[in-house]
């Protein structure tokens, strides 16, 4: 029996050592906000898809430009022919007629092969503006695709910022709960000694032990939330899932509200990539209307050709050149193209109203982001005061308790209030940082701009 117990203890000890070794082997990596943004952009599959779309749009522009180039067709034939039976019923020119199918006598050569080659070229000179407007439309769509990619990039940046500060909040909660738990554990030791000496009631000891248990549960929840946030952030950044991210610090500096609301709305309409992309698509639709109208006009092209043939013993053709202008006009377009023109105009009008709708949506988004940041700054002031008040309340309550003027319940309540105030203040600073970046993102200003010019949420050790 003793041997079995010894083996069990040895196994548990080995398991603990392995677990400790695994924990020690877990990678740690310091991470600033700028590094997180860079890693997120480099890892984003969405941006890689956008890059493929941009490449496709570039190819579409080149395809539209290629319509200005001449079409060149080259063809050649080599034919093997048999000796056909020819029965002529007219005079062959040698004073008689033949009717026996015999093509001998030198009247017809014996032909058993033929070679023919042709080359034609056609250069469009006028197509009713369809080629030039097609190029313009493709260029506008390329610009819109690039702007779409830029907008996706800005959204990814904002998501990264939100995830960064979400992890900050989770780690801050763990740190605050650990600190409070450490105080609670010391309080349990003190109360245990006082209870053993008859200085406090058993009930008071149970109260502080209960608070210790509650804090242990709170720490488990906080650590679980931090682990989930850390794991998800690693996936977003393309890092190893087991890497433990260490953020710059637990302190953030708040900044005053920059500029007036009207200035932000004006910036947004000038800078938002999605608004500019919709404007580019509207211009492309206008070019498509002109393309549809181009069907009403004739097409003029310059054409040239060459033909050569060699039929041994019968015929040889060389230097058969031709060149000229060709005009084609589809009369059916006079009554068929009208529907295409109406369809193109409807698409242009739809994009116009979409742009007006987006205009209003951007104003609402900027207005909300502006108010959210303004409110977050006020919350920081409120929670800062609340934290100071909670600390002072705990200090006073502790003095009263030491002088038997306050109960254990009062002391524990003051301690919980102090912990909650600290968490609320840490969360408020993180939320303000997210709201600050959200304001810039809603205005369409990318991360490099606000990092270089408005870097107010610096971390300090």
TAHU-V144220 format. One record per backbone hydrogen bond with DSSP energy under -0.5 kcal/mol. CO is the residue of the C=O (numbers start at 1). NH is the residue of the N-H. If there is no record, write none. Layout:
co: [CO/CO]
nh: [NH/NH]
This chain:
co: [1/2/3/4/5/6/7/8/9/10/11/12/13/14/15/16/17/18/19/20/21/22/23/27/29/31/32/33/34/35/36/37/38/39/40/44/45/46/47/48/49/50/51/52/53/54/55/56/57/58/59/60/61/62/63/64/65/66/70/71/73/75/77/79/79/82/84/85/86/90/96/101/101/103/104/109/110/112/114/115/116/117/118/119/120/121/122/122/123/126/127/129/130/131/132/133/134/135/136/137/138/139/140/141/142/143/144/145/146/147/148/149/150/151/152/153/154/155/156/157/158/159/160/161/162/163/164/165/166/167/168/169/170/171/172/173/174/175/176/177/178/179/180/181/182/183/184/185/186/187/188/189/190/191/192/193/194/194/195/201/202/203/204/205/206/207/208/209/210/211/212/213/214/215/216/217/218/219/220/221/222/223/224/225/226/227/228/229/230/231/232/233/234/234/235/240/243/244/245/246/252/260/261/262/263/264/265/266/267/268/272/273/274/275/276/277/278/279/280/281/282/283/284/285/286/287/288/289/290/292/293/294/299/300/300/301/302/303/304/305/306/307/308/309/310/310/311/311/315/317/319/320/322/324/326/328/329/330/331/332/332/333/336/336/337/338/339/340/341/342/343/344/345/346/347/348/349/350/351/352/353/354/355/356/357/358/359/360/361/362/363/364/365/366/367/368/369/370/371/372/373/374/375/376/377/378/379/380/381/382/383/384/385/386/387/388/389/390/391/392/393/394/395/396/397/398/399/400/400/401/407/408/409/410/411/412/413/414/415/416/417/418/419/420/421/422/423/424/425/426/427/428/429/430/431/432/433/434/435/436/437/438/439/440/441/444/446/447/448/449/450/454/456]
nh: [5/6/7/8/9/10/11/12/13/14/15/16/17/18/19/20/21/22/23/24/25/26/26/244/246/248/36/37/38/39/40/41/42/43/44/48/49/50/51/52/53/54/55/56/57/58/59/60/61/62/63/64/65/66/67/67/68/69/72/122/120/118/116/81/114/84/86/87/88/98/92/86/103/108/107/111/112/81/79/310/77/308/75/306/73/304/71/124/302/300/130/133/134/135/136/137/138/139/140/141/142/143/144/145/146/147/148/149/150/151/152/153/154/155/156/157/158/159/160/161/162/163/164/165/166/167/168/169/170/171/172/173/174/175/176/177/178/179/180/181/182/183/184/185/186/187/188/189/190/191/192/193/194/195/196/197/199/200/198/205/206/207/208/209/210/211/212/213/214/215/216/217/218/219/220/221/222/223/224/225/226/227/228/229/230/231/232/233/234/235/236/237/238/239/238/243/245/29/247/31/254/264/265/266/267/268/269/270/271/272/276/277/278/279/280/281/282/283/284/285/286/287/288/289/290/291/292/293/294/295/296/297/328/125/126/326/123/324/121/322/119/320/117/317/115/312/314/315/311/309/321/307/305/303/301/299/331/333/334/335/336/337/339/340/341/342/343/344/345/346/347/348/349/350/351/352/353/354/355/356/357/358/359/360/361/362/363/364/365/366/367/368/369/370/371/372/373/374/375/376/377/378/379/380/381/382/383/384/385/386/387/388/389/390/391/392/393/394/395/396/397/398/399/400/401/402/403/405/406/404/411/412/413/414/415/416/417/418/419/420/421/422/423/424/425/426/427/428/429/430/431/432/433/434/435/436/437/438/439/440/441/442/443/445/444/446/450/451/452/453/454/456/458]
